[in-house]
Amino acid sequence: MTDQRTLVVEVENVKAGYLPGVDILHGTNLVAHQGELVGIIGPNGAGKSTLLKAIFGLVQVRGGDVRVNGESIVGLKADKLVARGVAFVPQTNNVFPSLTIAENLQMGLFQNPKIYRERLEFVTGIFSELGSRLNQRAGSLSGGERQMVAMCRALMMDPTVLLLDEPSAGLSPVRQDDAFIRVSDINKAGVTTIMVEQNARRCLQICDRGYVLDQGKDAYEGTGRDLLNDPKVIGLYLGTLGTEAA
Ligand SMILES: Nc1ncnc2c1ncn2[C@@H]1O[C@H](COP(=O)(O)OP(=O)(O)OP(=O)(O)O)[C@@H](O)[C@H]1O
């Protein structure tokens, strides 16, 4: 049966690394369809963040291809990637602390400032608590609030795909729950999203599909539900604690 869904992101046999001659990704594959929420889980050091960085051109891709809407984006500089609709929210240092929330959001729109009002309405529709605090400096916000601002800034450009590197990192359990709910809300609003997460079980619970990355290769792929219930994935990557919540 042919798959009728529109492919937005295609990572095909990507080899990439930081140091000359040392690959971290050894031929990694991943796809994201229009409107999908795709999760990437796996052990520490598996190359999850590196995979997002390879898509966003922050690490050298030495083999294979990365396509967005059918066109290769390998080697493009950040401004060109943004123009192609690729938005990346890094795990840390993802806001300008000396700028206000509003100014941070404007920075996300430097290529198309005319749509500010329209996009502000969209992001404050999801992150309503930020709407009344637009003049507050980002540096005075909590970790969870900064994460929200970072996601909002990325969403300002109306991205084709949103890349999130561990949105729950460093947050308290309650804040982590909130972060996952927000990611889910963003995706329900129609944004194709690829998320790396340490909190594998929680990630797979909200994802349409997931990938388990191990030693720089996609070891397993499936729906979030299938991966959560796959004995091999449970044994190797999820552990049995917390299975009742799956
Ligand atoms: N800037 C860098 N320079 C050199 N090596 C790096 C760099 N960043 C990451 N690495 C190496 O790449 C490998 C994969 O790191 P990466 O951060 O992609 O893993 P990860 O799966 O996201 O891990 P974690 O879950 O612990 O965040 C690790 O061995 C790491 O030491």
The ligand as a Tripos MOL2 file, in Angstrom:
@<TRIPOS>MOLECULE
LIG
   31    33     1     0     0
SMALL
NO_CHARGES

@<TRIPOS>ATOM
      1 N1         30.3700   19.9850   19.9040 N.pl3     1 LIG1
      2 C1         30.7960   18.7260   19.9510 C.ar      1 LIG1
      3 N2         32.0700   18.4040   19.6250 N.ar      1 LIG1
      4 C2         32.4970   17.1160   19.6630 C.ar      1 LIG1
      5 N3         31.7210   16.0620   20.0160 N.ar      1 LIG1
      6 C3         30.4480   16.3260   20.3490 C.ar      1 LIG1
      7 C4         29.9170   17.6650   20.3430 C.ar      1 LIG1
      8 N4         28.6250   17.6070   20.7200 N.ar      1 LIG1
      9 C5         28.3580   16.2920   20.9560 C.ar      1 LIG1
     10 N5         29.4510   15.5360   20.7390 N.ar      1 LIG1
     11 C6         29.5310   14.0750   20.8980 C.3       1 LIG1
     12 O1         28.5780   13.4600   20.0650 O.3       1 LIG1
     13 C7         28.0200   12.3080   20.7080 C.3       1 LIG1
     14 C8         26.5090   12.3940   20.6310 C.3       1 LIG1
     15 O2         26.0940   13.5320   21.3850 O.3       1 LIG1
     16 P1         24.5800   14.0250   21.3900 P.3       1 LIG1
     17 O3         24.5240   15.2390   22.2450 O.co2     1 LIG1
     18 O4         24.0750   14.0990   20.0030 O.co2     1 LIG1
     19 O5         23.8760   12.7750   22.0990 O.3       1 LIG1
     20 P2         22.4180   12.6710   22.6950 P.3       1 LIG1
     21 O6         21.8590   11.3710   22.2050 O.co2     1 LIG1
     22 O7         21.6350   13.8930   22.4200 O.co2     1 LIG1
     23 O8         22.7810   12.5160   24.2350 O.3       1 LIG1
     24 P3         22.0540   13.0520   25.5740 P.3       1 LIG1
     25 O9         20.7930   12.2650   25.7010 O.co2     1 LIG1
     26 O10        23.0450   12.6820   26.6340 O.co2     1 LIG1
     27 O11        21.8430   14.5300   25.4220 O.co2     1 LIG1
     28 C9         28.5890   12.2730   22.1120 C.3       1 LIG1
     29 O12        29.6220   11.3080   22.1540 O.3       1 LIG1
     30 C10        29.1400   13.6600   22.3100 C.3       1 LIG1
     31 O13        30.2700   13.6320   23.1500 O.3       1 LIG1
@<TRIPOS>BOND
     1     1     2 1
     2     2     3 ar
     3     2     7 ar
     4     3     4 ar
     5     4     5 ar
     6     5     6 ar
     7     6     7 ar
     8     6    10 ar
     9     7     8 ar
    10     8     9 ar
    11     9    10 ar
    12    10    11 1
    13    11    12 1
    14    11    30 1
    15    12    13 1
    16    13    14 1
    17    13    28 1
    18    14    15 1
    19    15    16 1
    20    16    17 2
    21    16    18 1
    22    16    19 1
    23    19    20 1
    24    20    21 2
    25    20    22 1
    26    20    23 1
    27    23    24 1
    28    24    25 2
    29    24    26 1
    30    24    27 1
    31    28    29 1
    32    28    30 1
    33    30    31 1
@<TRIPOS>SUBSTRUCTURE
     1 LIG1         1 GROUP 0 **** ****
